[in-house]
Amino acid sequence: MTAGMDFRSDNVASAAPEIVDAVVEAARTSATPYGGDPVTERLEPAFSALFETEVKVFPVVTGTAANALAVAALTPPWGVIYAARAAHVENDECGAPEFMTGGAKVTGIEERCGKIVPAALEAALAAAGAGEVHWSQPACLSLTQPTEMGQVYTPDELAALTGIARRHGLAVHMDGARFGNAVAACGASPAALTWRAGVDALSFGATKNGALAAEAIVLFETGRAADLAFRHKRAGQLLSKMRFVSAQLAAYVADGLWLRLAAQANGQARRLARGLEAVPGATLAAPVEANEIFVTLPRAVIEGLAEAGVLFYLWPETDPQATTIRLVTRHDTETGEVAALIETAQRLAAGAA
Ligand SMILES: Cc1ncc(COP(=O)(O)O)c(C=O)c1O
């Protein structure tokens, strides 16, 4: 086995030294608990500058908490949250959005590579029974940026969907577990990809891109902050030693670190995609825009990769005979790791031919 061919997820990534150093620095002194410390207090000015508007920031320690609390800030217990069928809020959060909203309903909408099809959203809303007391009421649209298939919504695509949401009175949430990868990929500003495109609340991920465990709920619709403060506490996310989460977030956004790390991950994904495209029998199942690659390969090659020690997930993960695999690159993926995977796939494909 070639050492280190780990393409399972960006959750396996190391922590960036700048972020570890910031936590160590915050650990040197005592500080006011529950977010009353100077590091946490500097987060809102820093994020407001980054997003070019005044925002409220709630640090949390998982993406699930960020998503579930953010949608709860936007959705009443009788509401419907519309999301892509593949969305994390729909499939991977053990009902946390439903739980944190006090009973709202997540409804999956038709998608293409994770991007919600506007006509399908329109159709779902037209049939939603707004005002009908027997039915859950349309309340929120949740968009994942980049999508679960690594696709990046452009500002225009976002505006088209949020425009539909607005016309039907919905608030808009964005799951940005890999938001840095989206910004680094498309070059639009953080503002253009969020509030200027109609987003009210963002789950801003850092864990997958160099943090130890830190995400932020960024509220553009700041009027929701007072309620969210209580939800945040009730959900066990108001850490007494909040400064250690805040220190990660502060270091992450300082001097563009988050975008440098994301650009490294995206660059390795592009390199890997180019190499895999040249492998006989390989087809990319979706365009490679950020740091996730979905590639269809002969079964013999997939089995050979696993035997050679390459770590990856089948897509869908639940199908042991799947012919598509997901490969994720990280801020710390090395060029040698990518080259070794391409070389292994080439060799296996030549043997299978
Ligand atoms: C799109 C998306 N949203 C949110 C999350 C965050 O989830 P977690 O609660 O595991 O940090 C993930 C992690 O895999 C994800 O891929």
The ligand as a Gaussian input file, in Angstrom:
#p B3LYP/6-31G(d) Opt

LIG

0 1
 C      -22.927000      19.298000       3.540000
 C      -22.612000      19.063000       4.985000
 N      -23.250000      19.783000       5.924000
 C      -22.949000      19.658000       7.215000
 C      -21.973000      18.781000       7.637000
 C      -21.534000      18.800000       9.073000
 O      -21.844000      17.769000       9.825000
 P      -21.210000      17.380000      11.258000
 O      -22.327000      17.524000      12.217000
 O      -20.777000      16.002000      11.056000
 O      -20.088000      18.313000      11.603000
 C      -21.346000      17.942000       6.714000
 C      -20.359000      16.922000       7.164000
 O      -20.127000      15.899000       6.600000
 C      -21.661000      18.099000       5.349000
 O      -21.048000      17.358000       4.407000

